[in-house]
């Protein structure tokens, strides 16, 4: 059962991902104590929401604001100029939740204090339609209640999983963080291959997009693993088998995807080191 917050939530940054999360929180009722938003652009889509108060910067916040959770949803390259302003909330039963890629728990501890309760999270863009998945990793100062609350917050925009080993976040970033881009590329390639096989481009686009979307939904709803679902579509001696001989060859999709994920994981580690 999703718990409701008893103190306000402070959202720092309300761009596409921040706005998607805020919509999910308001829809689920988890942020029952209200949300304060720091967004220089003003977040006009939430101006009429009586449960949301919007401020241009941290200096504009009420002096008595006591947030239960502070969510950092600004771009990683902006974080050096953003995070230090919120160190004053450390040690006040406030948990910091960051979705900034490449910014480690140690990074935030250096800006917010060694006693700050910090959760590093990696969501992905399907959160914009409530279909995302987020992996969260807390530091040692995060209580069980705070960890559960932040997981509930991210479950408002999809699925959420908590891990204890921060080193996993680099591979998470590679698989699910970047995963939507790989799927979009698959749609592009499938459509282009259809055109090369003689289909009109609009029909090829429709077939590729709907097939990938429907297959994902089938995989989510089925009790069978993806390998079994693949076999269910593959008739002996049929057309699908011929295509799979190419895709499952030694130089096919599996080694290509393995190299791609390894490259993204390595880059994530480099960014964390920076």
N, C-alpha and C positions, 0 to 999 in steps of 0.2 A: 504494500500500500504506500503510495506516494505521500511523504510528509509535507506539511506546509510550513513555510518559514515564519518565524515570529518576529524577526527584525528585517529591515529593508535589504534589498540586493542592490549593489552598485555595479553597473555595467560600464566599463571604460572602453568606448568604441562601439559604434552602432552602424557599421557598414553592412555588407551582405550577410556575413556569418553572424555578426552580433545582432542584426535585425531579425534574422531567422530564429535565433535562440530566444530572443525577447518575445517574439510571437508565440513560440512554443510554451514559454513560461507563463505568459498571460492566459493562454488557452487552457493550460492544465490547472491553473489556480495555485501552483506551488509557491509563486511569489505573492502570497496573500498580503504581506506587510508592505507592499509597494516596491517600485523600482526607481532608482535614480540613475540617470544616464549622462555620461560625459561624451558629448559629440559636438565638435565645433560646427558641423554642417547643420545641426538642429534636429535631425531625425523627424522630419515633418509627418511621416506616416503614423507616428505615435503621439502627435501633439494633442489630439482629442481624447486620449486615454487618460482617464482620471487617476489611474493607478501608477502612472509614469510621470516623473519629473525630469526635465531635460536641462542640462547645464552646459555652458560652452567650454569650461575647463575646471580643473580641480579646485582652483582658488574660489570658484563661485559656490562650492558646496556649503550647506548649512554647517555651522560650527558644531552643532550637537548631533550630526549624523553618526549613527552607530551601525554600520552595515554588518549583516551576518555573513555575507559572501561578497567578495570583490572579484569580478570577472574581467580579466584582461583580454580584450578582443581587438587589439590594434595590431598593425603590421609589425613583424619582428624588428625591422630596421628602425621603427619609431620607439621601441621599448626603452632605450637608454634615456630618452627624454621624458618618458611617461612614468615608469615604475617608481623612481625615488620619491615622488610626491605622495605616495600612499604608504610609505614606511611608518607614518604616524599611527596607522591602524594596527600595526603588528602588536601581538601580545594582548589584544582586547577581545579575545574569543571570536576573532574574524578569520575566516579562511580565504586565501587567495587562490583563484582558479585561473590558470592561463591556458589559452589555446594557441599561443604564438609558436609556430614551428621553429625548432632549433634552439629555443631558449630553455636551458636546463633548470632543474630545481636549484642547483648551486648558483646559477646566475641570479635567480630571484632572491636567494638568501643573501647574496652580496649586496643587493639593493634594498631589501626589506628588513634584513636582520636575521641573525642566526636562529632566533626563536620564533620566526614567522611560520604559520601553518600554510603550506603551499601544496597545491596539486597541479601537476603538469598534465595537460590533456591534448589529445590529437583527435579532433572530429574530422568529418569530411563533408564535401559540399551537398550531398543529398539531404543533409540536415535542413536545407532550405525548404524541402517539401515534407519534413518530418520522417524521412527515410534514411537518416544518417546512421553512422556507427562511430562511437567515441571510445577510446581507451584512455583511462585515467591512471595516474601514478602519484600517490601522496608521499610527502616526506614524513619524518618521524614525529613531527609536532601536530599532525592532523589526527583528530580523534575519530573513533568509529562513527560517531554521529555526523561529524562534518564530512567524512568520506561518503557515507550513505546519502547525505543531502546533495552533494555535488554529483553523485551518480544519478540521483533522481532528476536533477536539473538537466543533465545531458540526455536522459531517457525521454525528456519532453520533446526532443527532436529526433528520436530514433532509438537505437539500442546503445547500451553503454556497458563497458567491462572495466573492472579495476584490477591493476597488476601491481606487484610490489617491486619489481625489478625495472628501474628506469632505463636500463640498457635495451630493453625490448622496444622502447618508443621509436628508435631509429628504424627498425624493421616494420613497425606499425605504420610509420610515416610512409614508407615505401609501398606497402601493400594496400592499406585502406585510405591513407591520406592522398596518395597519388592515383589510387585505383580508378576513380571515376574517369580520369583522363585516358587511361588505358582502354576502358570500355568505350569511351567516345571514339577513340581511334579505331577500335574494332568495328564500330558502326560505319565509320567513314570507309574503311578498307573493304568491308563486306559490300557496301553499296557500289563502290568503284569497281569491284570485281564483277558485280552483277551487270554493270554497264558494259564492261569489257566482254561479257558473255552474251550481250545483245539486248539487254533490258533498257527501256527508256529510263532516264535518270530519275524522274519523279517517282516512278514505280519502284526502282531499285532503292531509293532513299526510304520509302514507306516500308518496304519489305524488311530492310536491314534494321531500321529503328524499332519496328513493332516486334520483330523476331527476337531481338536482344532484350527488349523490355519484358516481353512475355516469358522468355526463357528464365530470366532472373526471378520473376514472380513464381514460376513453376518450381524452381529450385528452392525458393524460400518456403513454399507451402507443402512440398513433398516430403515424405518420410525417407525417401530413397536418397543416397548420396549422389553427388554430381556424376560420378563414374557410372553408376547404374542408370541414371537418366540418359547419359550419352549412349549407353548400350541399347536402351529401349528405342532410341531413334534409328539405330544402325542395323539395317537388314543385311543378312549375309549376301554378298555378291551385288549389293545395291549401290546407288549413287553416293550416299553418305559415306559408305565405307571407302570409296575411292578418294573422296576429299580428305578423310581422316588419315589415309595412308601418307598423304603429303604433310598434314598438320602434325602427325605423331611420328614423323621420321626422326632420325638422329639429329638432324639439323632443323627440326621443325619448331613448333610453338613452345614446347616445354623448355628447351635450353635457351631459347630467345627470351622468354619471360624470366627465367632464372637469372640471366645476365642483367636484365633490366632492373629487377628488384635489388640485386646486389649493387648496381651502380647507384640507385636511389638511396639505399641504406648507407653506403659509403659517403655520399654527399651529405646526408643528414648528420652523420658523425662529424664531418668536417665543419658544418655550420654550428654544431654544438660546441666544437672546440674553439671556433671563432668567438 
